[in-house]
Amino acid sequence: MASQQKVSQAHALKASSRPAGAGSKIIRLMRHGTTEMNEYLRQRPYGSPNFKDPGYYDTRLTESGKEGAKRAEAVAKSLEPQPDLLVISPLTRALQTASLAFLPWYSGRVIVEPLARERVWLSSDTGRSPDLLAQDFKDYPQLSFEGLPDVWWYTGGLEPEEAFQERVKEFKEWLLQRPETCIAIVAHWGLIYELTGGVDFANCELRSYALSSSLIPLDKRPTIKQLRSHF
């Protein structure tokens, strides 16, 4: 589910290119671009009176979201060191964002990883089968869906917080066990919020972290909440 962001995507595109400390991995975290559900939630906040899930299953990027992802390409491409692994959530909004911000230039390994999916709050967090994803992204040979189970998302309604937290811990451990030293991840607000211990990402925002036993920010910028006070 999206947080209700008020900042411009110009702020969201800044990211650090400073290296991590010795013995740690560099993690480049990017949240997906603006979606149909993001737009809906800005008008009808989750939990507000008479809120109704609009049924945007596996929600897609809006035109604004696609433009934001295209602008993010220049920022992602300029970072040093470049990632030697790109990890993407199998939800369509993350795949679309990665296809616009990374895949036009990235030549390293790509993994579509269900551990990076969003917590299931609404219809937008329900995924689709590997066959359907492969049809939609057939123009991107870097994307393989062969390893995905037919149902890779939580199907019991609202995903329990404890189960979600355990999955994020498993994802972090998976990242630590990977041989790569610089990993880019295209994922979601809730996943990133939990992984970073409460950092609020705007759509298409890209931030860098050093990962060892914990995530250490490499970016020295105001938080989104601080930026809001200027608007």
LOGUVO-305142 format. One line per field, with one value per residue (C-alpha): residue in three letters; residue number from 1; x, y, z. Coordinates in Angstrom, 1 decimal. Layout:
REM residues N
type (ala:...)
seq (NUM:...)
x (X:...)
y (Y:...)
z (Z:...)
This chain:
REM residues 231
type (met:ala:ser:gln:gln:lys:val:ser:gln:ala:his:ala:leu:lys:ala:ser:ser:arg:pro:ala:gly:ala:gly:ser:lys:ile:ile:arg:leu:met:arg:his:gly:thr:thr:glu:met:asn:glu:tyr:leu:arg:gln:arg:pro:tyr:gly:ser:pro:asn:phe:lys:asp:pro:gly:tyr:tyr:asp:thr:arg:leu:thr:glu:ser:gly:lys:glu:gly:ala:lys:arg:ala:glu:ala:val:ala:lys:ser:leu:glu:pro:gln:pro:asp:leu:leu:val:ile:ser:pro:leu:thr:arg:ala:leu:gln:thr:ala:ser:leu:ala:phe:leu:pro:trp:tyr:ser:gly:arg:val:ile:val:glu:pro:leu:ala:arg:glu:arg:val:trp:leu:ser:ser:asp:thr:gly:arg:ser:pro:asp:leu:leu:ala:gln:asp:phe:lys:asp:tyr:pro:gln:leu:ser:phe:glu:gly:leu:pro:asp:val:trp:trp:tyr:thr:gly:gly:leu:glu:pro:glu:glu:ala:phe:gln:glu:arg:val:lys:glu:phe:lys:glu:trp:leu:leu:gln:arg:pro:glu:thr:cys:ile:ala:ile:val:ala:his:trp:gly:leu:ile:tyr:glu:leu:thr:gly:gly:val:asp:phe:ala:asn:cys:glu:leu:arg:ser:tyr:ala:leu:ser:ser:ser:leu:ile:pro:leu:asp:lys:arg:pro:thr:ile:lys:gln:leu:arg:ser:his:phe)
seq (1:2:3:4:5:6:7:8:9:10:11:12:13:14:15:16:17:18:19:20:21:22:23:24:25:26:27:28:29:30:31:32:33:34:35:36:37:38:39:40:41:42:43:44:45:46:47:48:49:50:51:52:53:54:55:56:57:58:59:60:61:62:63:64:65:66:67:68:69:70:71:72:73:74:75:76:77:78:79:80:81:82:83:84:85:86:87:88:89:90:91:92:93:94:95:96:97:98:99:100:101:102:103:104:105:106:107:108:109:110:111:112:113:114:115:116:117:118:119:120:121:122:123:124:125:126:127:128:129:130:131:132:133:134:135:136:137:138:139:140:141:142:143:144:145:146:147:148:149:150:151:152:153:154:155:156:157:158:159:160:161:162:163:164:165:166:167:168:169:170:171:172:173:174:175:176:177:178:179:180:181:182:183:184:185:186:187:188:189:190:191:192:193:194:195:196:197:198:199:200:201:202:203:204:205:206:207:208:209:210:211:212:213:214:215:216:217:218:219:220:221:222:223:224:225:226:227:228:229:230:231)
x (0.0:1.2:2.0:0.4:3.3:3.2:6.7:7.7:9.5:12.4:13.2:12.7:15.4:18.4:20.7:24.1:27.0:29.4:30.8:29.9:32.4:34.7:33.1:29.6:27.4:26.0:22.2:20.4:16.7:14.2:10.4:8.2:6.6:3.1:0.3:-3.4:-3.9:-1.6:-3.8:-6.9:-5.6:-4.6:-8.3:-9.7:-7.1:-7.0:-9.1:-11.1:-14.9:-16.6:-13.3:-13.7:-11.0:-11.4:-10.2:-7.0:-5.5:-1.7:-2.0:-0.1:1.9:0.1:1.5:3.0:4.5:6.1:7.6:9.0:10.6:12.1:13.6:15.0:17.0:19.6:20.1:20.4:22.8:25.1:25.7:29.1:29.8:27.1:25.1:26.2:22.7:19.3:16.5:12.9:9.6:7.3:4.4:3.8:4.4:7.9:8.6:7.4:9.6:12.7:12.1:12.2:14.8:17.3:16.8:17.5:21.1:21.8:23.7:24.2:22.2:18.5:16.4:12.6:12.3:9.0:10.6:10.7:6.9:4.7:2.7:-0.8:-3.1:-5.4:-6.2:-3.2:-0.9:-2.3:0.1:-0.4:0.9:4.3:2.7:0.8:3.8:5.9:3.4:3.3:7.1:8.1:10.1:12.5:14.6:16.5:13.3:12.8:9.7:10.4:11.4:8.2:5.4:2.0:0.9:3.7:1.7:-0.2:-3.8:-5.5:-6.6:-4.6:-1.1:-0.4:2.2:4.2:4.4:5.4:8.1:9.5:9.5:11.5:14.0:14.3:14.9:17.6:19.3:19.0:20.7:23.5:24.2:24.4:27.9:27.4:28.7:26.4:22.7:19.9:16.3:13.1:10.3:7.6:6.8:5.9:8.7:11.3:9.8:10.2:13.6:15.0:13.4:10.9:12.2:9.4:10.2:8.4:7.6:10.7:13.0:16.4:18.6:21.8:22.6:25.4:24.2:26.1:24.2:21.9:21.2:23.2:22.1:24.7:22.5:22.7:19.5:16.4:13.6:10.4:8.6:11.2:10.8:7.0:7.4:8.7:5.5)
y (0.0:3.5:6.2:9.5:11.5:15.2:15.8:16.2:13.4:15.7:15.3:11.6:11.1:12.2:9.4:8.9:7.5:7.2:3.7:1.6:0.8:-2.1:-5.5:-4.5:-4.6:-1.5:-1.7:0.6:0.8:2.2:2.4:1.9:4.8:6.2:3.7:3.7:2.7:5.5:8.0:6.5:6.5:10.2:10.9:8.3:7.4:3.9:3.5:6.7:6.6:4.7:3.6:0.9:-1.2:-0.2:-3.6:-2.5:-6.0:-6.0:-2.2:-0.6:2.6:5.7:7.8:10.0:7.0:5.9:9.3:9.3:5.9:7.2:10.2:7.9:6.1:8.9:8.8:5.0:4.9:7.5:5.7:4.3:1.5:0.0:-2.9:-6.4:-7.7:-6.2:-7.6:-6.9:-7.6:-9.7:-7.2:-5.4:-1.9:-2.9:-4.7:-1.7:0.7:-1.5:-1.9:1.9:2.9:0.0:-2.4:0.0:0.1:-2.6:-5.7:-7.5:-10.3:-9.8:-11.8:-11.5:-12.3:-12.8:-12.1:-8.4:-8.2:-5.8:-6.7:-7.6:-4.8:-4.3:-5.8:-3.9:-6.2:-9.4:-10.8:-12.6:-16.0:-16.3:-17.1:-13.8:-11.8:-13.4:-12.4:-8.8:-8.5:-10.6:-7.7:-7.8:-11.0:-10.0:-10.9:-14.6:-15.9:-19.6:-19.9:-18.4:-20.6:-20.1:-18.3:-16.4:-13.8:-14.1:-15.2:-15.1:-11.5:-8.9:-10.3:-10.7:-8.3:-11.0:-13.0:-10.0:-9.1:-12.6:-12.4:-9.2:-10.8:-13.7:-11.2:-9.4:-12.7:-13.7:-10.4:-11.0:-14.5:-13.3:-13.1:-9.7:-6.6:-4.0:-4.9:-2.7:-3.5:-2.2:-2.8:-1.2:1.4:-1.2:-3.6:-0.7:0.8:-2.4:-3.2:0.2:0.5:3.2:5.3:6.8:6.6:8.6:7.1:6.5:7.6:6.0:5.7:3.9:1.9:-0.2:-3.6:-5.7:-6.7:-3.7:-1.1:2.1:5.1:6.5:9.4:12.7:14.3:15.6:13.0:13.3:14.6:17.4:18.2:18.5:21.5:23.4:22.9)
z (0.0:-0.8:1.7:0.9:-0.6:-1.4:-2.7:-6.3:-8.1:-8.6:-5.0:-5.3:-7.9:-5.9:-4.7:-3.2:-5.2:-2.2:-1.5:1.5:4.2:4.0:4.4:3.6:0.5:-1.2:-1.5:-4.0:-3.0:-5.4:-4.9:-8.0:-9.9:-9.3:-9.8:-10.4:-6.7:-5.5:-7.4:-5.9:-2.4:-2.6:-3.2:-0.8:1.9:3.2:6.3:5.7:6.1:3.3:1.9:-0.8:-2.5:-6.2:-7.4:-9.1:-9.0:-9.6:-10.2:-13.1:-13.5:-14.6:-17.4:-14.6:-13.0:-16.3:-16.8:-13.3:-13.9:-17.2:-15.4:-12.7:-15.4:-15.5:-11.8:-11.6:-14.5:-13.0:-9.7:-8.9:-8.4:-10.7:-9.3:-10.2:-9.4:-10.0:-7.8:-8.8:-7.1:-9.3:-8.9:-12.3:-11.0:-9.9:-13.2:-15.2:-13.1:-13.5:-17.3:-17.6:-15.1:-15.4:-18.2:-21.1:-20.0:-17.4:-18.5:-15.2:-13.6:-13.0:-10.5:-10.1:-6.4:-4.6:-1.2:-2.4:-3.0:-1.1:2.0:0.9:2.0:-1.0:-4.4:-5.8:-3.9:-5.5:-8.1:-11.3:-12.7:-14.2:-17.6:-17.6:-16.5:-19.2:-21.8:-20.7:-20.5:-23.5:-24.9:-22.0:-22.3:-19.1:-17.1:-16.4:-14.6:-14.8:-11.2:-9.8:-8.4:-10.0:-6.8:-5.1:-3.1:0.1:-0.5:2.9:2.8:4.8:5.2:8.9:10.2:11.8:8.6:6.7:9.1:8.9:5.2:5.2:7.6:5.2:2.3:4.2:5.0:1.3:0.4:2.9:1.5:-2.1:-3.6:-5.2:-3.5:-5.0:-5.4:-6.8:-5.6:-7.2:-4.7:-2.6:0.1:2.8:2.0:2.0:5.1:7.0:5.6:6.5:9.9:9.0:6.0:4.0:0.2:-2.5:-5.8:-7.9:-5.0:-5.0:-1.9:-1.1:2.0:3.3:4.4:7.0:10.1:9.5:6.8:7.2:5.1:2.7:1.7:3.7:2.6:4.4:5.0:3.0:6.1:6.4:2.7:3.1:5.3:2.3:0.2)
